[in-house]
Amino acid sequence: MKTAALACALALLAPAGAGAQPAADRWTYSVMPYLWLPGVDGSLRYGPPAAGGASPNVSVDSDTFLGSLDFAFMLSGEARKGRWLVATDFIHLDLSSGSSTVRSVDFNPGSGSVNVASTALDTGSQTRLAGTAWTLVGGYAAVQEPRFSIDVIGGLRYFGLDATTDWQLAAAVSAPAGAQTFARAGSITRSGELWDAIVGVRGRVKLGEGRWFMPYHLDAGAGGSRLTWQGVLGIGHAFNWGEMIFAYRYLSYEQGDNQLVEKLSFGGFGLGVNFRF
């Protein structure tokens, strides 16, 4: 994997350390390892095929990846001074043996692409994904109240993805004219990279008079993607050294235009511990 496109930390899911407490007029820092186990759902397009060739379009099953994690590394960090902040978030996920379906095949007889449905023929295709997402943002604390905070952020997000599908069909798929066929079994690999500019808001809401709070995060952007967005909502408890947070995170990409990622989303719960110093 060229660096796409998921221990305990998660203001998590407030990528790049969302929900930081108001900082004094000096530099303060936080480091947050976390564990996020998302389901994956989406569509991959391995074309467009060369003249005389064919390529599959694959739907990825969101449920089967939860038990297919081979490797994960997730870490967020943040530096703040006064109302200003710089934050980063890094995720790498290797997922294997995910069930998927070859929903159609693109043929190129030489005069353009021809799409042929093949969903009924699929007998057990598998997809492996290795993805990296890296976010770097700067921000300004627009609201710093004891019970409520809002950071306005803007920056870049990188997503790199290596995808491999091993397909198994009940029969070969033939082009409309019958001059080309797509084999009933085979394997294909493709890589893609996306850079997107993003803007968003994040912060926290204090719950009651104790140390419980609700972190939130929402961003959206475009560039290499037609649209990417993510949202986070959770519950946390503050300690003298930092916070522990449990939250739900959803990250989505839409690309289209014969690119590898037509649509791809990662969604699930995460747990994290944020250390402040």
N, C-alpha and C positions, 0 to 999 in steps of 0.2 A: 504493500500500500504506500502510495506516495503522499503521504500527507497532504475527505472527504472534508461517506458521509455514512456510543455512544458511550477504601476504608470508610469511612463514614462521613461524609460531609455533604451538606447540601443546603445551604442557604441556596444550595445547589442551584440547587438548581437555581438558583438565581445566578445564572452564569455570571462569571466574573464577580462573584462576591456580593450579590444584591442584598440589600437590607442592612447596610452598615450603619452603625450608630453615629451620631454627630461627632465629628472630630474636633479636638482643640486646635489652636493655631500652631500646630507642629505636625510633623509627619507621623502618621500612625499606619500600621500595616496589619494585614491579615493573610493567612494561608489556610486553604480549605481542601483537604483530600475528601473525596466522596465516592459513593457507590450508587450508580443508576443502572437499572436493568430494564430498558425499554422494550416494548413490542415494536415491530417494524411492519410497515404496510406501504405498498407503493407499486409503481410500474417502471420497468426498465426497458429501454429500447436499445438493442445491440447494433442496429443499423446506423446509417442507411447502407444497404448492400451495394457492392460494386457491380458493374454491368456483368450480367450472367450469373450473379450470385444470389444468396438468400441469407436472411438473418432473422432471429426470433425476437418477439416482443413478449416480455415476461411479467406476470403479476406475482408479487411477493406476499406470502401469507404472514399476517401480523402476529399470530398466536404462537407459531412454532419456534421463534427465535429465543423465547424466554429461557428455554433449557439448552440453548446452543452456544452459550458464551465460551469462547476459547481464551480470550485475553481482554483485559480492560485496564485502562489507566486514566484517571480523572483528577484534575487539580485546578483550583481557582486561586487567584491572588489579587490583592488590592493595596494601593497606597493612597492615603488621603491627607490633605492639609487644608484646614479651614473648610470651605465649601467645595473645593476642587478635588477631583479624584482621577486616578488612572487604574484600570482593572483589566484582568485577563482571565480567560477560561480555556482549558485544554481537555479534550476528550479523544480517546482512541478506543475503538471497539473492534474485535475480531469475532464474527458470528459465522457459524458453519452449520451445514445440514439443515438449512431452513427449507421447508416445503414451499414450492412455487409451481406456477402453471404457465406453460407456453400458450398464451391466449391467441396469438396469430403469428403469421410468418410474412415478412416482406420479401418479395421477389423483384428482381430488376432484369427484365428481358432485354434491356438496352434502350428502351424508350421511356423510362421512368419507373417508379415503384408501384408494385401491385400487391395489395394486402389480402391474405387468405386466412380466414378464421381456422383455428385448430384446437380450441379449448376441449372439445369432446374427445380428442385423441390422446390427451396427456394422461400418462399412467403412473406418474411419480417423479417429476423433475425436482431437482435440488439446487439451491442457490447459496453461495458463500459470499459474505460481504466483509470487507475490511475498510473502516472509515475513520477519518480524523476530522474533527471540527476544532478550530482555534479562533477565539474571539479576542479582540483588543479594542477597548473603548476608553474615551475620556468623558468626564461628566462634571456636572455642577449640581449641588444640593439646592434645589429651588425652595424646598420646605424642610426645616429642621426643628420640628416641634417635639416635645417630650412624648406625645402620644401618636405622632404621625410624621412620616418623612417621605419626600419625593426627590429622587435624583433624576435629572434629565441627562441622557447619555447619547453618544454618537461615536461610530467607529467602523471597524471592518470585521467581517467574519469569513474565514476560509473553510472550505469543505472539500476534502479529497476522498475519492471512493474507488476501490477495486472490487469489481463484481465478477463472479464466475458462476455460470449456470450449466449444470449437467442435465440434459433433457432426455426424457424417455417417452416416446409416443407409441401408440398402438400400431401406427402405420406411417409410412412416409407421406409428406404433404406435397401435392403437385400444384404447379402454377396453373392458372386458368387455361392456357394454351397447351399444357401438358409437356412443354419443352424442357422444364426445369422441375427438379424435385428437391425437397428438404429432407435429409435423412431422418429416420425414426429415432436415432440415438446419436448423441455427440456432446461436445462441450465447447463453450465459448467464454472468453474473458475480455473485459474492457475496463479501462480506467478513465476517470474524469476528475477535473478540478474546477472549483467555483470560488470566485472572490466577489463578495457583496458588501456594499455600504449599508449600514444599519443605523437606525435611530430608535429611541425608546424611552421608557420610564421604568423605575423600580423604586423599592422602598420597603417600609414596614408599617404596620398598624399595631399598637400596643393593645393587648386584650386584658381588660380589668386593671387592678392595681398591683398585680404581682409581676412576675418575670416572663410571662407568656406573651407571644407576639405572632403576628401573621406576616410573613414576607411575601412580596409579590414582584413580578417582573414581566414586562411585555415589550417586545421589539419587533421591528419589521424592516425589510430592505429589499434591494434588488441590485442587479449588476450582471454577474455571470448567471444568476437565476432570474427567471421572470418574476418570482416572488419567493422570499423566505421570511418566516416569522417564527417566533417562539413565545410561549407563555409559561409562567411558573406561579403556583399558589401553594402555600403550605402553612405549617404551624411550627413554632420554635420556642425554645426555652433558653433564657440568657443565664450565664454563669459569670463569675468574676474574670475568668480567662477567655471567654468567648461565648459561643452558642452551639446548641445541637438543634438540627432542623430536619423535619420530615416534610416532603413536598412532592407534588406532581409536576412533571415537566413535559412539555410537548414542543417538538422541533419539526418544522415542515419545510420542504423545498418543492418548488414547481419550476420546470425548465421547458419541456416540450421541444418543438422545432428539431425533431430527429436527434436529440441529445440523449446521452445515457440515462439521465434522471428525468423521466417524464413527471412523475410525482413520487415523493418519498417522505415518509413521516416516521418519527420516533416518539413514542409516548409511554410514560410509566412513572412509577414512584421511585424516590431516591431518599437516602439517608446520609446526612453529613455532619461533620464537626468542624466548626470554624474557630481557628485559633487567632487571637488578637494580641498584638504587642506594639 
